[in-house]
Amino acid sequence: MSYENIAKMIDKVDMERMKSRLFYMSKDPLPYRKVNYTIPGNTKNSLEEADDFIAQNLETAGYTVEREECKAQAFRRDTSKPLKSQFSPPKPEDPWYSIYNLYAKKTGNKYPDEIIVFISHKDSQSWIDSPGAYDNAVGTVANMEIAEVLAGYPSQRSMWFIFCNEEHTPWTSVTAAKKSKERGDNIIAVINIDSLGGKSQEDTDAGKKTNVTLFTEPEGEWLVDIVTEANDKFAIGLDHRKAKRETPGDDDGSYIKEGYLSAIVNVGSSPYADPNYHAPSDKPHVVDIENVYMSTRLTLAAGLMVDMR
């Protein structure tokens, strides 16, 4: 694929479709996406309903969706802590639930054994009634959008779109990464999509469109450099920077711990500065959807550049 064709592909990203899905998953009909909340009158919890919505859209795009069962608990809430960190471990007597990783997969035409993973957590906070719009409905709809745009793309390498859970415990990306290691999956790149556009109120007021790409191990820096190159080459227009963190974190960290070191995360800010983080006020109307759209285009472009290497 040429750079010209990548430019055409990223132009297929649909901001209005992403916005519609964002409001669906964090306002109406789904106010939350957690296993310990069921909308009155409904039979499935709101996380299951979110899974169904994601799966239906991916299937409409032509994917077969696989569900990987995991066992997890909801966090408890500790109001003695600051709002953003009020989660606390569950008690042994707290219920265990079945929750699922969702997979949509494309097989590569030339190097099918080499896998590019796009991953995002789809759940909202299990310990508090937060819509989780920035954290992480935006990453979920971005991952859905990238998968949909790429549905008919003849990729050289296999591409997996994984939707996991990070606001329940244990994180289900741990299961996904461990099973990949057990199978011997040849994952060459992991791109975690989390809280795109989430930034400080000061940056929001200034109209900044931000993106930070974090890597942990030296083996992941090449992937960050591709993201940086993509922002420039395709004139995405983001105020982008790269940063290294000292220890593995988030869902990319689950893969790093299993030896998949070429793993990064695209996020709106670092340290994460969204004033609505983990709060009931993390609602879709405060989301800078243009920033999310731009970061989605950037993530897609970087993934395509990895595939054409």
KOLKE-565246 format. One record per residue (C-alpha): x, y, z. Coordinates in steps of 0.25 Angstrom, whole numbers, plus 5000, padded with zeros to 4 digits. Each point is the difference from the previous one (the first is absolute). Layout:
<<X,Y,Z>>
...
This chain:
<<5000,5000,5000>>
<<5005,5014,4996>>
<<5000,5012,5009>>
<<4989,5006,4990>>
<<4991,4988,5003>>
<<5002,5001,5015>>
<<4995,5015,4999>>
<<4988,4995,4993>>
<<4997,4989,5010>>
<<5001,5010,5012>>
<<4990,5009,4993>>
<<4990,4989,5002>>
<<5000,5002,5015>>
<<4986,5006,5003>>
<<4999,5009,5011>>
<<4985,5001,5001>>
<<4999,4985,5001>>
<<5010,5000,5011>>
<<4992,5011,5007>>
<<4987,4992,4999>>
<<5007,4987,5006>>
<<5006,5008,5011>>
<<4987,5006,5004>>
<<4993,4986,4999>>
<<5011,4994,5009>>
<<5001,5011,5011>>
<<4986,5006,5000>>
<<4989,4994,4993>>
<<4996,4989,5000>>
<<5012,4995,5008>>
<<5003,5010,5012>>
<<5012,4991,5005>>
<<5007,4987,4995>>
<<5002,4992,5012>>
<<4996,4986,5005>>
<<4994,5004,5013>>
<<4990,5009,4994>>
<<4987,4996,4992>>
<<4991,5010,4994>>
<<4986,4999,5007>>
<<4991,4991,4992>>
<<5012,4994,4992>>
<<5005,4985,5001>>
<<5015,5002,4997>>
<<5010,5009,5008>>
<<5005,5013,4993>>
<<5013,4994,4997>>
<<4994,4988,4993>>
<<4991,5010,4992>>
<<5012,5008,4996>>
<<5007,4987,4995>>
<<4987,4997,4992>>
<<5001,5014,4993>>
<<5015,4998,4997>>
<<4998,4986,4994>>
<<4988,5004,4992>>
<<5007,5012,4993>>
<<5013,4991,4998>>
<<4991,4989,4994>>
<<4993,5010,4991>>
<<5014,5004,4995>>
<<5003,4986,4996>>
<<5008,4994,5012>>
<<4997,4988,5008>>
<<5001,5004,5015>>
<<5006,4990,5010>>
<<4997,5001,5015>>
<<5010,4996,5010>>
<<4994,4998,5014>>
<<5008,5005,5012>>
<<4996,5001,5015>>
<<5000,5013,5007>>
<<4995,5008,5011>>
<<4995,5014,5002>>
<<5009,5009,5008>>
<<4995,5006,5013>>
<<4999,5015,5002>>
<<5008,5007,5011>>
<<4995,5014,5002>>
<<5012,5004,5009>>
<<5009,5000,4988>>
<<5000,5011,4990>>
<<4989,4999,4989>>
<<5009,4995,4989>>
<<5006,4989,5008>>
<<4988,4995,5009>>
<<5000,4986,4994>>
<<5004,4989,5011>>
<<5002,4985,4999>>
<<4987,4991,5001>>
<<4998,4992,5012>>
<<5001,4985,4999>>
<<4985,4999,5002>>
<<4997,5009,4988>>
<<4994,4993,4988>>
<<5008,4996,4988>>
<<4995,5002,4986>>
<<5002,4995,4986>>
<<5005,5011,4991>>
<<5006,4999,4986>>
<<5011,5005,4991>>
<<4994,5002,4986>>
<<5009,4997,4988>>
<<4998,5004,4985>>
<<5012,4995,4991>>
<<5005,5002,4986>>
<<5010,4990,4994>>
<<5012,5006,4993>>
<<5002,4997,4985>>
<<5015,4999,5001>>
<<5005,4998,5014>>
<<4987,4994,5007>>
<<5009,4996,5012>>
<<5004,5014,5003>>
<<4989,5007,5009>>
<<4997,5014,5002>>
<<4991,5002,5012>>
<<4991,5012,5003>>
<<4994,4999,5014>>
<<4991,5009,5008>>
<<4992,4998,5013>>
<<4985,5001,4998>>
<<4995,5000,5015>>
<<4998,5012,5009>>
<<5003,5001,5014>>
<<4994,4988,5009>>
<<5001,5008,5013>>
<<4993,5013,4996>>
<<4989,5004,4991>>
<<5008,5007,4989>>
<<4996,5000,4986>>
<<5015,4998,4996>>
<<4999,5008,4988>>
<<5015,5004,4999>>
<<5004,4987,5008>>
<<4998,4993,4991>>
<<4988,5001,4991>>
<<5008,5009,4991>>
<<5011,4989,4998>>
<<4989,4989,4998>>
<<4993,5008,4989>>
<<5014,5003,4994>>
<<5003,4986,4999>>
<<4987,4996,4994>>
<<5002,5011,4990>>
<<5014,4995,4996>>
<<4995,4986,4999>>
<<4989,5005,4991>>
<<5008,5008,4991>>
<<5010,4988,4998>>
<<4989,4990,4998>>
<<5003,4999,4985>>
<<5014,5004,5000>>
<<5010,4989,4995>>
<<5010,5000,5011>>
<<5014,4994,4999>>
<<4999,4996,5015>>
<<4989,4995,5009>>
<<4993,5010,5008>>
<<4992,4997,5013>>
<<4991,5010,5006>>
<<4998,4997,5015>>
<<4990,5006,5009>>
<<5003,4997,5015>>
<<4997,5004,5014>>
<<5009,5009,5009>>
<<4990,5006,5010>>
<<4997,4986,5007>>
<<5010,4991,5006>>
<<5008,4993,4996>>
<<5002,5007,4986>>
<<4996,4991,4989>>
<<5011,5005,4991>>
<<5009,4991,5009>>
<<4992,4988,4995>>
<<5001,5004,4986>>
<<5015,5002,5001>>
<<5003,4987,5008>>
<<4992,4992,4990>>
<<5008,5006,4988>>
<<5013,4997,5007>>
<<4995,4985,5002>>
<<4996,4999,4986>>
<<5013,5006,4995>>
<<4993,5011,4992>>
<<5010,5008,4992>>
<<4995,5014,5005>>
<<5009,5011,4993>>
<<4993,5012,5005>>
<<4990,5003,5011>>
<<4993,5014,4999>>
<<4991,5003,5012>>
<<4989,5011,4998>>
<<4996,5006,5013>>
<<4994,5013,5004>>
<<5003,5007,4987>>
<<4999,5015,5001>>
<<4999,5000,5015>>
<<5008,5012,5005>>
<<5000,5012,5010>>
<<4989,5010,5000>>
<<5011,5010,4997>>
<<5003,4993,4987>>
<<4986,4998,4997>>
<<4997,5015,5002>>
<<5012,5003,4991>>
<<4994,4992,4989>>
<<5012,4990,5000>>
<<4999,4987,4993>>
<<5009,4991,5007>>
<<5006,4986,4999>>
<<5011,4993,5008>>
<<5006,4987,4996>>
<<5006,4992,5012>>
<<5010,4988,4999>>
<<5006,4993,5011>>
<<5012,4991,4994>>
<<5010,5004,4990>>
<<4994,4990,4990>>
<<4988,5008,5000>>
<<5006,5014,4996>>
<<5000,4997,4985>>
<<4985,4999,5001>>
<<4999,5013,5006>>
<<5009,5006,4989>>
<<4990,4995,4990>>
<<4989,5007,5007>>
<<5008,5013,5000>>
<<5003,4998,4985>>
<<4985,4998,4997>>
<<4996,5012,5007>>
<<5010,5008,4991>>
<<4999,4993,4987>>
<<4984,5000,5000>>
<<4999,5014,5006>>
<<4991,4994,5011>>
<<5002,5013,5008>>
<<5001,4995,5014>>
<<5009,5006,5010>>
<<5007,4987,5002>>
<<5012,4996,5009>>
<<5006,4986,5004>>
<<5003,4996,5014>>
<<5007,4989,5007>>
<<4994,4994,5013>>
<<5008,4992,5010>>
<<4991,4988,5002>>
<<4989,4993,4991>>
<<4986,5006,5002>>
<<4986,4999,4994>>
<<4997,4989,4990>>
<<5013,5001,4992>>
<<5007,4997,5013>>
<<4993,4986,5000>>
<<5007,4997,4987>>
<<5013,5005,5005>>
<<5000,4991,5012>>
<<4998,4988,4991>>
<<5012,5004,4991>>
<<4993,5008,4989>>
<<5009,5012,5002>>
<<4996,5008,4987>>
<<4988,5006,5007>>
<<4995,5014,5002>>
<<4988,5008,5004>>
<<4994,5012,4993>>
<<4993,5009,5011>>
<<4996,5015,5001>>
<<5010,5004,5010>>
<<5011,4995,5010>>
<<4999,5001,5011>>
<<4985,4999,4997>>
<<4994,5013,5003>>
<<4985,4999,4997>>
<<4993,5007,5012>>
<<4988,4990,4998>>
<<5009,4987,5002>>
<<4993,4989,5007>>
<<4988,5010,5003>>
<<4985,5000,4998>>
<<5003,5012,4991>>
<<5008,4992,4990>>
<<4988,5002,4990>>
<<5000,5000,4985>>
<<4996,5015,4998>>
<<5014,5004,5006>>
<<5008,4992,4990>>
<<5008,5007,4990>>
<<4995,4991,4988>>
<<5008,5007,4990>>
<<5013,4996,5008>>
<<4995,4986,5001>>
<<4998,5000,4985>>
<<5014,5005,4997>>
<<5006,4990,5010>>
<<4992,4989,4993>>
<<5005,5004,4987>>
<<5014,5000,5006>>
<<4999,4986,5006>>
<<4995,4995,4987>>
<<5011,5006,4992>>
<<5010,4994,5009>>
<<4994,4987,4999>>
<<5001,5000,4985>>
<<5014,5005,5000>>
<<5004,4988,5009>>
<<4993,4991,4990>>
<<5007,5005,4988>>
<<5014,4999,5006>>
